[in-house]
Amino acid sequence: MSLLGNVGSVLSTRIGIGVVFEEFAGSEIIKTLIPELGELTHHKDSRIRADAFHYLGMTADKSAIPFLEAGKKETTNTNNEEISEIIDDSLEELAGL
C-alpha cells in the first residue's frame, strides 16, 4: 500500500500492484485494505486517487461503496471526468452484491 500511495513509484511498480489486485480481487486480503484505499481516494495525486477508486471496485465488498459515493460527489464538483468514469465502473461492479 505504501508503494501505491507513493507518487515516485515507477510505472512498472504500478502495473505490478494492479496485477496483484486483479489476482486477489474479492478476497479477504483485499477486503482488509478498504480503509487504506479509502484514505488514498483523498490523495493529492489524481493517478493515485484513480487507482484507489479502481481497486475499491475489486474488493467485492459493499463497505467500499461510501468511499466511491463520496468520490463521485467530489469529482462532480471538480469536473474530473476520468476519475468519475472509474468510480462509475467500480460502483457498477459492486452494484450486484
DSSP file (Angstrom, degrees, kcal/mol; ACC not computed):
  #  RESIDUE AA STRUCTURE BP1 BP2  ACC     N-H-->O    O-->H-N    N-H-->O    O-->H-N    TCO  KAPPA ALPHA  PHI   PSI    X-CA   Y-CA   Z-CA
    1    1 A M     >        0   0    0      0, 0.0     4,-2.0     0, 0.0     5,-0.1   0.000 360.0 360.0 360.0 -32.3    0.0    0.0    0.0
    2    2 A S  T  4  +     0   0    0      1,-0.2     4,-0.2     2,-0.2     0, 0.0   0.878 360.0  49.8 -66.0 -33.9    2.9    2.4    0.6
    3    3 A L  T >4 S+     0   0    0      1,-0.2     3,-1.0     2,-0.2     6,-0.3   0.876 107.9  53.6 -69.2 -36.7    4.0    1.9   -3.0
    4    4 A L  T 34 S+     0   0    0      1,-0.2    -2,-0.2     9,-0.0    -1,-0.2   0.889 112.0  44.5 -63.8 -38.6    0.5    2.6   -4.3
    5    5 A G  T 3< S+     0   0    0     -4,-2.0     2,-0.6     3,-0.0    -1,-0.2   0.382  91.8 100.4 -87.5   4.1    0.4    5.8   -2.4
    6    6 A N    X   -     0   0    0     -3,-1.0     3,-1.8    -4,-0.2    -4,-0.0  -0.820  58.8-158.1 -96.0 116.4    3.9    6.9   -3.4
    7    7 A V  T 3  S+     0   0    0     -2,-0.6    -1,-0.1     1,-0.3    -4,-0.1   0.707  92.7  61.7 -64.9 -18.3    4.0    9.4   -6.3
    8    8 A G  T 3  S+     0   0    0      2,-0.0    -1,-0.3    -3,-0.0     2,-0.2   0.489  72.9 120.3 -86.4  -3.4    7.5    8.3   -7.1
    9    9 A S    <   -     0   0    0     -3,-1.8     5,-0.0    -6,-0.3    -6,-0.0  -0.435  65.7-124.1 -63.8 129.9    6.5    4.7   -7.8
   10   10 A V    >>  -     0   0    0     -2,-0.2     4,-2.1     1,-0.1     3,-0.6  -0.264  22.7-103.3 -74.4 163.5    7.5    3.9  -11.4
   11   11 A L  H 3> S+     0   0    0      1,-0.3     4,-2.7     2,-0.2     5,-0.2   0.870 120.1  55.7 -56.2 -42.0    5.0    2.6  -14.0
   12   12 A S  H 3> S+     0   0    0      1,-0.2     4,-2.1     2,-0.2    -1,-0.3   0.866 108.5  49.0 -62.3 -34.6    6.2   -1.0  -13.7
   13   13 A T  H <> S+     0   0    0     -3,-0.6     4,-2.3     2,-0.2    -1,-0.2   0.919 110.8  49.6 -67.7 -43.9    5.6   -1.0  -10.0
   14   14 A R  H  X S+     0   0    0     -4,-2.1     4,-1.9     1,-0.2    -2,-0.2   0.887 111.3  49.5 -63.5 -38.7    2.1    0.5  -10.5
   15   15 A I  H  X S+     0   0    0     -4,-2.7     4,-2.1     2,-0.2    -1,-0.2   0.918 109.6  52.0 -65.4 -42.4    1.4   -2.2  -13.1
   16   16 A G  H  X S+     0   0    0     -4,-2.1     4,-2.1     1,-0.2    -2,-0.2   0.889 106.8  52.5 -60.4 -40.4    2.6   -4.9  -10.7
   17   17 A I  H  X S+     0   0    0     -4,-2.3     4,-2.4     1,-0.2    -1,-0.2   0.916 108.4  51.7 -61.1 -42.6    0.3   -3.6   -8.0
   18   18 A G  H  X S+     0   0    0     -4,-1.9     4,-2.5     1,-0.2    -2,-0.2   0.890 107.5  52.1 -61.3 -40.3   -2.6   -3.8  -10.5
   19   19 A V  H  X S+     0   0    0     -4,-2.1     4,-2.3     2,-0.2    -1,-0.2   0.912 109.8  49.1 -62.8 -42.8   -1.7   -7.4  -11.3
   20   20 A V  H  X S+     0   0    0     -4,-2.1     4,-2.0     2,-0.2    -2,-0.2   0.925 111.1  49.5 -63.6 -44.6   -1.7   -8.3   -7.6
   21   21 A F  H  < S+     0   0    0     -4,-2.4     4,-0.4     1,-0.2    -2,-0.2   0.910 111.3  49.4 -62.0 -41.2   -5.1   -6.6   -7.0
   22   22 A E  H >< S+     0   0    0     -4,-2.5     3,-0.8     1,-0.2    -1,-0.2   0.904 110.0  51.5 -63.6 -40.4   -6.5   -8.5  -10.0
   23   23 A E  H 3< S+     0   0    0     -4,-2.3    -1,-0.2     1,-0.2    -2,-0.2   0.870 119.7  34.7 -63.9 -37.2   -5.2  -11.8   -8.7
   24   24 A F  T >< S+     0   0    0     -4,-2.0     3,-2.5    -5,-0.2     6,-0.5   0.232  82.9 148.8-104.3  13.5   -6.7  -11.3   -5.3
   25   25 A A  T <  S+     0   0    0     -3,-0.8    34,-0.2    -4,-0.4     3,-0.1  -0.209  74.7   8.8 -52.2 131.4   -9.9   -9.4   -6.4
   26   26 A G  T 3  S+     0   0    0     32,-1.8    -1,-0.3     1,-0.2    33,-0.1   0.399  99.4 131.8  79.4  -2.9  -12.8  -10.2   -4.0
   27   27 A S  S <> S-     0   0    0     -3,-2.5     4,-2.0     1,-0.1    -1,-0.2  -0.320  71.9-113.2 -79.5 164.0  -10.5  -12.0   -1.5
   28   28 A E  H  > S+     0   0    0      1,-0.2     4,-1.5     2,-0.2    -1,-0.1   0.836 116.5  60.5 -63.5 -32.3  -10.5  -11.4    2.2
   29   29 A I  H  4 S+     0   0    0      1,-0.2     4,-0.4     2,-0.2     3,-0.3   0.939 107.2  43.9 -60.5 -47.3   -7.0  -10.0    1.9
   30   30 A I  H >4 S+     0   0    0     -6,-0.5     3,-1.5     1,-0.2     4,-0.3   0.879 108.0  59.2 -66.7 -37.9   -8.2   -7.2   -0.5
   31   31 A K  H >< S+     0   0    0     -4,-2.0     3,-1.3     1,-0.3    -1,-0.2   0.835  97.8  59.6 -61.3 -32.1  -11.2   -6.5    1.7
   32   32 A T  T 3< S+     0   0    0     -4,-1.5     4,-0.3    -3,-0.3    -1,-0.3   0.686  99.0  60.3 -69.7 -15.4   -8.9   -5.7    4.6
   33   33 A L  T <> S+     0   0    0     -3,-1.5     4,-2.8    -4,-0.4     5,-0.3   0.471  73.5  99.9 -90.0  -2.4   -7.4   -2.9    2.5
   34   34 A I  H <> S+     0   0    0     -3,-1.3     4,-2.7    -4,-0.3    -1,-0.2   0.899  81.1  49.6 -54.5 -47.1  -10.6   -1.0    2.1
   35   35 A P  H  > S+     0   0    0      0, 0.0     4,-1.9     0, 0.0    -1,-0.2   0.919 113.6  46.1 -60.4 -41.1   -9.9    1.6    4.8
   36   36 A E  H  > S+     0   0    0     -4,-0.3     4,-1.8     2,-0.2    -2,-0.2   0.901 113.1  49.2 -67.9 -39.8   -6.4    2.3    3.4
   37   37 A L  H  X S+     0   0    0     -4,-2.8     4,-0.9     1,-0.2    -1,-0.2   0.901 108.1  55.6 -63.3 -39.3   -7.8    2.5   -0.2
   38   38 A G  H >< S+     0   0    0     -4,-2.7     3,-0.6    -5,-0.3    -2,-0.2   0.891 106.1  50.5 -59.3 -40.7  -10.4    4.9    1.2
   39   39 A E  H >< S+     0   0    0     -4,-1.9     3,-1.6     1,-0.2    -1,-0.2   0.891 105.7  56.4 -63.9 -38.8   -7.7    7.1    2.5
   40   40 A L  H >< S+     0   0    0     -4,-1.8     3,-1.6     1,-0.3    -1,-0.2   0.676  88.6  75.6 -69.9 -15.7   -5.9    7.1   -0.8
   41   41 A T  T << S+     0   0    0     -4,-0.9    -1,-0.3    -3,-0.6    -2,-0.2   0.635  96.7  50.4 -69.0 -10.4   -9.1    8.4   -2.5
   42   42 A H  T <  S+     0   0    0     -3,-1.6    -1,-0.3    -4,-0.2    -2,-0.2   0.299  82.2 130.4-105.7   6.9   -8.1   11.8   -1.0
   43   43 A H    <   -     0   0    0     -3,-1.6     6,-0.1     1,-0.1    -3,-0.0  -0.238  64.9-126.8 -61.9 149.8   -4.5   11.8   -2.2
   44   44 A K  S    S+     0   0    0      4,-0.1     2,-0.5     5,-0.0    -1,-0.1   0.755  91.5  80.7 -70.6 -23.7   -3.4   15.0   -3.9
   45   45 A D  S  > S-     0   0    0      1,-0.1     4,-2.1   -40,-0.1     3,-0.3  -0.744  71.8-150.4 -88.6 123.7   -2.2   13.0   -7.0
   46   46 A S  H  > S+     0   0    0     -2,-0.5     4,-2.7     1,-0.2     5,-0.2   0.801  94.3  59.2 -65.6 -29.4   -5.0   12.1   -9.3
   47   47 A R  H  > S+     0   0    0      2,-0.2     4,-2.3     1,-0.2    -1,-0.2   0.912 107.8  45.8 -64.7 -40.9   -3.3    8.9  -10.5
   48   48 A I  H  > S+     0   0    0     -3,-0.3     4,-2.5     2,-0.2    -2,-0.2   0.913 113.0  49.5 -69.3 -42.2   -3.3    7.6   -7.0
   49   49 A R  H  X S+     0   0    0     -4,-2.1     4,-2.5     2,-0.2     5,-0.2   0.935 111.2  50.3 -59.3 -45.5   -6.9    8.6   -6.4
   50   50 A A  H  X S+     0   0    0     -4,-2.7     4,-2.3     1,-0.2    -2,-0.2   0.921 111.1  48.1 -60.4 -45.2   -7.9    6.9   -9.7
   51   51 A D  H  X S+     0   0    0     -4,-2.3     4,-2.9     2,-0.2     5,-0.2   0.919 110.5  51.8 -61.6 -43.4   -6.1    3.7   -8.7
   52   52 A A  H  X S+     0   0    0     -4,-2.5     4,-2.0     1,-0.2    -2,-0.2   0.920 110.7  47.5 -61.3 -44.2   -7.7    3.7   -5.3
   53   53 A F  H  X S+     0   0    0     -4,-2.5     4,-1.2     2,-0.2    -1,-0.2   0.901 112.9  49.8 -63.7 -39.4  -11.2    4.1   -6.7
   54   54 A H  H  X S+     0   0    0     -4,-2.3     4,-0.7    -5,-0.2     3,-0.5   0.935 111.6  47.1 -63.4 -46.8  -10.5    1.3   -9.2
   55   55 A Y  H >< S+     0   0    0     -4,-2.9     3,-0.5     1,-0.2     4,-0.4   0.801 102.8  63.1 -69.4 -28.7   -9.2   -1.1   -6.6
   56   56 A L  H >< S+     0   0    0     -4,-2.0     3,-1.1     1,-0.2     5,-0.4   0.877 100.1  55.1 -61.0 -35.3  -12.2   -0.4   -4.3
   57   57 A G  H >< S+     0   0    0     -4,-1.2     3,-0.6    -3,-0.5    -1,-0.2   0.776 102.1  57.6 -66.6 -25.6  -14.3   -1.8   -7.1
   58   58 A M  T << S+     0   0    0     -4,-0.7   -32,-1.8    -3,-0.5    -1,-0.2   0.551  86.0  80.3 -81.0  -7.8  -12.3   -5.0   -7.0
   59   59 A T  T <  S-     0   0    0     -3,-1.1    -1,-0.2    -4,-0.4    -2,-0.1   0.764  82.5-146.8 -72.7 -23.7  -13.0   -5.6   -3.3
   60   60 A A    <   +     0   0    0     -3,-0.6     2,-0.4    -4,-0.3    -3,-0.1   0.896  59.3 121.5  56.1  40.9  -16.4   -7.1   -3.9
   61   61 A D    >   -     0   0    0     -5,-0.4     3,-1.9     1,-0.1     4,-0.3  -0.990  63.6-144.6-139.5 126.9  -17.5   -5.6   -0.6
   62   62 A K  G >  S+     0   0    0     -2,-0.4     3,-1.4     1,-0.3    -1,-0.1   0.682  94.0  77.1 -65.0 -17.3  -20.3   -3.1   -0.1
   63   63 A S  G 3  S+     0   0    0      1,-0.3     4,-0.3     2,-0.2    -1,-0.3   0.644  87.3  62.6 -69.4 -10.1  -18.3   -1.3    2.6
   64   64 A A  G X> S+     0   0    0     -3,-1.9     4,-1.6     1,-0.2     3,-0.6   0.681  82.6  82.3 -81.6 -18.9  -16.3    0.2   -0.3
   65   65 A I  H <> S+     0   0    0     -3,-1.4     4,-3.0    -4,-0.3     5,-0.3   0.877  82.8  56.5 -59.4 -43.9  -19.4    2.0   -1.6
   66   66 A P  H 3> S+     0   0    0      0, 0.0     4,-2.3     0, 0.0    -1,-0.2   0.879 107.3  50.4 -58.0 -36.0  -19.4    5.0    0.7
   67   67 A F  H <> S+     0   0    0     -3,-0.6     4,-2.0    -4,-0.3    -2,-0.2   0.906 113.0  46.3 -65.5 -40.3  -15.8    5.9   -0.4
   68   68 A L  H  X S+     0   0    0     -4,-1.6     4,-2.2     2,-0.2    -1,-0.2   0.909 112.1  49.5 -68.4 -42.9  -16.9    5.6   -4.0
   69   69 A E  H  X S+     0   0    0     -4,-3.0     4,-2.0     2,-0.2    -2,-0.2   0.901 111.1  49.8 -64.2 -40.5  -20.0    7.7   -3.5
   70   70 A A  H  X S+     0   0    0     -4,-2.3     4,-2.1    -5,-0.3    -1,-0.2   0.907 111.0  50.0 -63.6 -40.5  -18.0   10.4   -1.7
   71   71 A G  H  X S+     0   0    0     -4,-2.0     4,-2.8     1,-0.2    -2,-0.2   0.860 106.3  56.0 -64.3 -36.0  -15.6   10.4   -4.5
   72   72 A K  H  X S+     0   0    0     -4,-2.2     4,-1.8     2,-0.2    -1,-0.2   0.917 108.2  47.4 -62.8 -43.8  -18.4   10.8   -7.0
   73   73 A K  H  X S+     0   0    0     -4,-2.0     4,-1.5     1,-0.2    -2,-0.2   0.919 113.6  48.4 -62.6 -43.4  -19.6   13.9   -5.2
   74   74 A E  H  X S+     0   0    0     -4,-2.1     4,-1.3     1,-0.2    -2,-0.2   0.914 111.7  47.7 -64.9 -43.9  -16.1   15.3   -5.2
   75   75 A T  H  X>S+     0   0    0     -4,-2.8     5,-1.4     1,-0.2     4,-1.0   0.800 106.7  58.0 -71.3 -26.9  -15.4   14.6   -8.8
   76   76 A T  H  <5S+     0   0    0     -4,-1.8     3,-0.3    -5,-0.2    -1,-0.2   0.897 108.3  47.1 -65.3 -39.1  -18.8   16.2   -9.8
   77   77 A N  H  <5S+     0   0    0     -4,-1.5    -2,-0.2     1,-0.2    -1,-0.2   0.781 119.2  39.3 -72.4 -27.0  -17.7   19.4   -8.1
   78   78 A T  H  <5S-     0   0    0     -4,-1.3    -1,-0.2    -5,-0.1    -2,-0.2   0.436 102.4-127.8-104.0  -0.6  -14.2   19.3   -9.8
   79   79 A N  T  <5 +     0   0    0     -4,-1.0     2,-1.2    -3,-0.3    -3,-0.2   0.868  48.1 160.1  56.7  41.1  -15.3   18.1  -13.2
   80   80 A N     >< +     0   0    0     -5,-1.4     4,-2.0     1,-0.2    -1,-0.2  -0.762  12.3 177.7 -93.9  92.2  -12.8   15.3  -13.3
   81   81 A E  H  > S+     0   0    0     -2,-1.2     4,-2.3     1,-0.2     5,-0.2   0.855  72.5  56.4 -67.3 -37.7  -14.4   13.0  -15.9
   82   82 A E  H  > S+     0   0    0      1,-0.2     4,-1.8     2,-0.2    -1,-0.2   0.948 112.7  40.1 -62.2 -49.2  -11.7   10.3  -15.9
   83   83 A I  H  > S+     0   0    0      1,-0.2     4,-2.6     2,-0.2    -1,-0.2   0.882 112.2  57.8 -68.0 -36.5  -11.9    9.6  -12.2
   84   84 A S  H  X S+     0   0    0     -4,-2.0     4,-2.4     1,-0.2    -1,-0.2   0.897 106.5  48.9 -59.3 -40.7  -15.7    9.9  -12.4
   85   85 A E  H  X S+     0   0    0     -4,-2.3     4,-2.4     2,-0.2    -1,-0.2   0.894 110.0  51.1 -66.2 -40.0  -15.8    7.2  -15.0
   86   86 A I  H  X S+     0   0    0     -4,-1.8     4,-2.4     2,-0.2    -2,-0.2   0.918 110.7  48.9 -62.7 -43.3  -13.6    4.9  -12.9
   87   87 A I  H  X S+     0   0    0     -4,-2.6     4,-2.9     2,-0.2     5,-0.2   0.925 109.9  51.6 -62.5 -44.6  -15.9    5.5   -9.9
   88   88 A D  H  X S+     0   0    0     -4,-2.4     4,-2.2     1,-0.2    -2,-0.2   0.918 110.2  49.2 -58.6 -43.7  -18.9    4.6  -12.0
   89   89 A D  H  X S+     0   0    0     -4,-2.4     4,-2.1     2,-0.2    -1,-0.2   0.915 112.5  47.6 -61.6 -43.2  -17.2    1.4  -13.2
   90   90 A S  H  X S+     0   0    0     -4,-2.4     4,-1.7     2,-0.2    -2,-0.2   0.904 111.3  50.1 -66.5 -41.0  -16.4    0.5   -9.6
   91   91 A L  H  X S+     0   0    0     -4,-2.9     4,-1.2     1,-0.2    -1,-0.2   0.881 109.5  52.3 -63.7 -37.3  -19.9    1.2   -8.4
   92   92 A E  H  X S+     0   0    0     -4,-2.2     4,-0.6    -5,-0.2     3,-0.3   0.902 107.0  52.6 -64.5 -41.0  -21.3   -0.9  -11.2
   93   93 A E  H  < S+     0   0    0     -4,-2.1     3,-0.4     1,-0.2    -1,-0.2   0.872 115.3  41.3 -61.1 -36.7  -19.0   -3.8  -10.2
   94   94 A L  H >< S+     0   0    0     -4,-1.7     3,-1.6     1,-0.2    -1,-0.2   0.607  93.8  84.4 -87.8 -12.1  -20.3   -3.5   -6.6
   95   95 A A  H 3< S+     0   0    0     -4,-1.2    -1,-0.2    -3,-0.3    -2,-0.2   0.818  85.6  55.6 -62.7 -32.5  -24.0   -3.0   -7.6
   96   96 A G  T 3<        0   0    0     -4,-0.6    -1,-0.3    -3,-0.4    -2,-0.1   0.379 360.0 360.0 -84.7   6.3  -24.8   -6.7   -7.9
   97   97 A L    <         0   0    0     -3,-1.6    -1,-0.2   -36,-0.0    -2,-0.1   0.494 360.0 360.0 -78.4 360.0  -23.6   -7.7   -4.5
